[in-house]
Amino acid sequence: MKLHLKILLFFIVSLALLNDSYSQIVVEESKYDEFVLDNKIYKPYSNWLSLNVGIGYNFHESESLYLDDSLISSVSSYENNISLYFHFRIKDLWFNAGYHHSSEEFFLYRPPIRIDELFIGFGFCKDEKKYHLSGFVSPSFCVGNYYNPIPVYDSTGSIHKYYLFTSYRDIGINIKTEFTYKIFYDFGLGISAYATLNRRYPLFGLQLHAYFSGAFKGNVN
């Protein structure tokens, strides 16, 4: 009887050791593993940079500016914008940091009415061979200038909105989604939609962007 127990114990221990050795040999595939494409080594889900330019809509009212009962200008709701986003991964979590600028006059001179926004946030991405999809939500810090409307009666008793040029600092949220078509695995072009939500300069816009990934790791020897 004791011999039978010893044999049974031997088989149990042997199976346990065999299973442990097999589990050490078999390595599960990961979506982060490097692969070879066209004799080049790439690492999927690498950090990437996107440069975005586009047009946005300012949710402040588009109205006329009056001075001493005379029309002097108008506030346009449509603005030009540029953004720079850096996206990076920490384990399985994705983060982004960046800068966004929007104004009526773009690159001509330093416009008086504008928003400059810095942000850092978190999101997701899906990285495939021919396309890249991502979305991020980021708390932001905004500075700039806007026209603050003040209702005033003119000489005829009519009400006009006079606009007072006002500087501001504000806390907001930057929301952005990107779709990229990859021309190469680590470079592509795409379209983005974004919204900047804050009290004084809320915006929604569409952008075209260039995608630059750090996926390339070298050539196959």
ZADOZA-196631 format. One line per 4 residues: number of its first residue (from 1); their letters; for each residue y, x, z of C-alpha. Coordinates in nm, 4 decimals. Layout:
BEGIN
NUM	A	Y X Z | ...;
END
This chain:
BEGIN
1	MKLH	0.0000 0.0000 0.0000 | 0.2354 0.2795 0.0874 | 0.1579 0.4447 -0.2477 | 0.2531 0.1257 -0.4322;
5	LKIL	0.5833 0.1087 -0.2464 | 0.6574 0.4706 -0.3308 | 0.5854 0.4108 -0.7008 | 0.8047 0.0982 -0.7035;
9	LFFI	1.0862 0.2828 -0.5287 | 1.0559 0.5688 -0.7804 | 1.0943 0.3311 -1.0757 | 1.3931 0.1537 -0.9176;
13	VSLA	1.5737 0.4827 -0.8539 | 1.4880 0.6096 -1.2048 | 1.6249 0.2945 -1.3697 | 1.9440 0.3149 -1.1646;
17	LLND	2.0005 0.6787 -1.2629 | 1.9236 0.6036 -1.6285 | 2.1684 0.3136 -1.6337 | 2.4387 0.5265 -1.4712;
21	SYSQ	2.3864 0.8067 -1.7257 | 2.4010 0.5614 -2.0163 | 2.7217 0.4035 -1.8890 | 2.8807 0.7473 -1.8752;
25	IVVE	2.7767 0.8269 -2.2332 | 2.8916 0.4973 -2.3888 | 3.2710 0.4849 -2.4168 | 3.4344 0.1547 -2.4947;
29	ESKY	3.6686 0.1515 -2.7917 | 4.0353 0.0967 -2.7136 | 4.3128 -0.0412 -2.9309 | 4.5088 0.2715 -2.8341;
33	DEFV	4.2519 0.5130 -2.9837 | 4.3660 0.7418 -3.2652 | 4.2309 0.6868 -3.6159 | 4.2469 0.8505 -3.9589;
37	LDNK	4.4252 0.6954 -4.2574 | 4.4788 0.8830 -4.5857 | 4.3857 1.2138 -4.4168 | 4.6494 1.1586 -4.1493;
41	IYKP	4.5916 1.0960 -3.7792 | 4.7744 0.7982 -3.6274 | 4.7893 0.6507 -3.2801 | 4.8380 0.2725 -3.2792;
45	YSNW	5.0712 0.1027 -3.0331 | 5.2977 0.4064 -3.0184 | 5.6628 0.4012 -2.9143 | 5.9057 0.3014 -3.1885;
49	LSLN	6.2752 0.2866 -3.2736 | 6.4443 0.0115 -3.4746 | 6.7917 0.0152 -3.6306 | 6.9239 -0.3361 -3.6971;
53	VGIG	7.2246 -0.4732 -3.8884 | 7.3080 -0.8356 -3.9585 | 7.5284 -1.1380 -3.9037 | 7.5647 -1.3578 -3.5975;
57	YNFH	7.7260 -1.6815 -3.4873 | 7.9641 -1.6821 -3.1910 | 7.9238 -2.0053 -2.9942 | 8.2879 -2.0070 -2.8863;
61	ESES	8.4852 -2.2679 -3.0814 | 8.6327 -2.1727 -3.4159 | 8.9908 -2.2904 -3.3812 | 9.3453 -2.1973 -3.4766;
65	LYLD	9.5703 -1.9635 -3.2793 | 9.9261 -2.0801 -3.2162 | 10.2315 -1.8917 -3.1011 | 10.5609 -2.0783 -3.0501;
69	DSLI	10.4266 -2.3791 -3.2418 | 10.3368 -2.1601 -3.5404 | 9.9873 -2.0944 -3.6707 | 9.9303 -1.7190 -3.6598;
73	SSVS	9.5556 -1.6735 -3.7004 | 9.2155 -1.8326 -3.6613 | 8.9058 -1.7437 -3.4632 | 8.6001 -1.7001 -3.6835;
77	SYEN	8.2598 -1.8005 -3.5474 | 8.0693 -1.5592 -3.7745 | 8.0484 -1.1915 -3.6860 | 7.8832 -0.8719 -3.8063;
81	NISL	7.6577 -0.6777 -3.5740 | 7.4550 -0.3618 -3.5305 | 7.1822 -0.2855 -3.2757 | 6.9676 0.0100 -3.1776;
85	YFHF	6.6410 -0.0537 -2.9910 | 6.3946 0.1929 -2.8397 | 6.0561 0.0485 -2.7404 | 5.8080 0.2290 -2.5171;
89	RIKD	5.4771 0.1608 -2.3442 | 5.3688 0.2358 -1.9874 | 4.9930 0.1739 -1.9736 | 4.9576 -0.1844 -2.1023;
93	LWFN	5.3194 -0.2856 -2.0386 | 5.5934 -0.2741 -2.3030 | 5.9616 -0.2101 -2.2353 | 6.2733 -0.1705 -2.4474;
97	AGYH	6.6218 -0.0300 -2.4039 | 6.9123 -0.0488 -2.6426 | 7.2689 -0.1131 -2.7504 | 7.4217 -0.4062 -2.9407;
101	HSSE	7.7699 -0.4431 -3.0925 | 7.9181 -0.7526 -3.2563 | 8.2693 -0.8210 -3.3880 | 8.4633 -0.9965 -3.6646;
105	EFFL	8.5827 -0.6725 -3.8244 | 8.2942 -0.4352 -3.8818 | 8.3405 -0.0575 -3.9166 | 8.6997 -0.1020 -4.0424;
109	YRPP	8.8733 -0.0317 -3.7141 | 8.8156 -0.0905 -3.3460 | 8.8321 -0.4711 -3.3365 | 9.0079 -0.6456 -3.0466;
113	IRID	8.7519 -0.9282 -3.0274 | 8.4070 -0.7829 -2.9705 | 8.1048 -0.7417 -2.7470 | 7.9338 -0.4161 -2.6525;
117	ELFI	7.6030 -0.4721 -2.4776 | 7.3553 -0.2417 -2.3008 | 7.0153 -0.3728 -2.1989 | 6.6664 -0.2863 -2.0761;
121	GFGF	6.3779 -0.5314 -2.0626 | 6.0124 -0.6062 -2.1247 | 5.8008 -0.7805 -2.3876 | 5.4958 -0.7613 -2.6124;
125	CKDE	5.3919 -0.6207 -2.9488 | 5.1087 -0.6540 -3.1991 | 5.0459 -0.3480 -3.4132 | 4.8421 -0.3851 -3.7330;
129	KKYH	4.7882 -0.1677 -4.0393 | 5.0416 -0.3493 -4.2609 | 5.2663 -0.5326 -4.0150 | 5.4172 -0.5083 -3.6681;
133	LSGF	5.5290 -0.8007 -3.4511 | 5.7188 -0.7861 -3.1220 | 5.9331 -0.9873 -2.8821 | 6.1457 -0.8794 -2.5846;
137	VSPS	6.3600 -1.0339 -2.3111 | 6.6172 -0.8005 -2.1558 | 6.8790 -0.8366 -1.8813 | 7.2036 -0.6929 -2.0169;
141	FCVG	7.5488 -0.5692 -1.9203 | 7.8287 -0.6763 -2.1567 | 8.1888 -0.5597 -2.1996 | 8.4533 -0.6500 -2.4559;
145	NYYN	8.7426 -0.8829 -2.5337 | 8.7750 -1.2480 -2.6273 | 9.0421 -1.5133 -2.6760 | 9.0646 -1.7332 -2.3674;
149	PIPV	9.1864 -2.0831 -2.4749 | 9.4711 -2.2356 -2.2687 | 9.5887 -2.5915 -2.3492 | 9.9696 -2.6096 -2.3843;
153	YDST	10.2062 -2.8935 -2.4881 | 10.4397 -2.8163 -2.7767 | 10.7922 -2.9584 -2.8333 | 10.6515 -3.2792 -2.9843;
157	GSIH	10.4188 -3.3459 -2.6935 | 10.1053 -3.2470 -2.8841 | 9.8444 -3.0273 -2.7201 | 9.7523 -2.6949 -2.8760;
161	KYYL	9.5091 -2.4342 -2.7532 | 9.6903 -2.1063 -2.7111 | 9.4559 -1.8095 -2.6918 | 9.5131 -1.5447 -2.4291;
165	FTSY	9.3673 -1.2049 -2.5176 | 9.1290 -1.1310 -2.2274 | 8.8972 -0.8421 -2.1399 | 8.5700 -0.9142 -1.9659;
169	RDIG	8.2602 -0.7691 -1.8024 | 7.9560 -0.9882 -1.7755 | 7.5841 -1.0002 -1.7038 | 7.3639 -1.1659 -1.9646;
173	INIK	7.0264 -1.1799 -2.1361 | 6.9317 -1.0308 -2.4726 | 6.6358 -1.1972 -2.6495 | 6.4897 -1.0453 -2.9657;
177	TEFT	6.1913 -1.0900 -3.1981 | 6.1003 -0.8557 -3.4844 | 5.8647 -0.8781 -3.7785 | 5.8096 -0.5567 -3.9754;
181	YKIF	5.6269 -0.4972 -4.3018 | 5.4912 -0.1424 -4.2987 | 5.5603 0.0577 -4.6120 | 5.3802 0.3442 -4.4399;
185	YDFG	5.1902 0.3129 -4.1153 | 5.4784 0.4668 -3.9198 | 5.7719 0.3313 -4.1231 | 5.8672 -0.0158 -4.2350;
189	LGIS	6.1384 -0.2723 -4.3022 | 6.1699 -0.6162 -4.1525 | 6.3723 -0.9073 -4.0214 | 6.4823 -0.9831 -3.6655;
193	AYAT	6.6236 -1.2804 -3.4793 | 6.8206 -1.2333 -3.1598 | 7.0324 -1.4156 -2.9049 | 7.2784 -1.2808 -2.6505;
197	LNRR	7.3340 -1.5258 -2.3670 | 7.6302 -1.4820 -2.1322 | 7.9255 -1.6871 -2.0113 | 8.2014 -1.5514 -2.2354;
201	YPLF	8.0449 -1.4233 -2.5587 | 7.7193 -1.6058 -2.6460 | 7.5724 -1.5156 -2.9842 | 7.2785 -1.5924 -3.2101;
205	GLQL	7.2016 -1.3887 -3.5187 | 6.9689 -1.2605 -3.7885 | 6.9266 -0.8939 -3.8736 | 6.7525 -0.6628 -4.1163;
209	HAYF	6.5978 -0.3575 -3.9553 | 6.4286 -0.0253 -4.0235 | 6.1210 0.0584 -3.8142 | 6.0432 0.4185 -3.7132;
213	SGAF	5.7205 0.4721 -3.5182 | 5.5893 0.7788 -3.3361 | 5.2337 0.6983 -3.4487 | 5.1836 1.0057 -3.6706;
217	KGNV	4.9981 1.2790 -3.4789 | 4.9026 1.5254 -3.7521 | 4.6921 1.5890 -4.0608 | 4.3150 1.6105 -4.0764;
221	N	4.2080 1.9758 -4.0977;
END
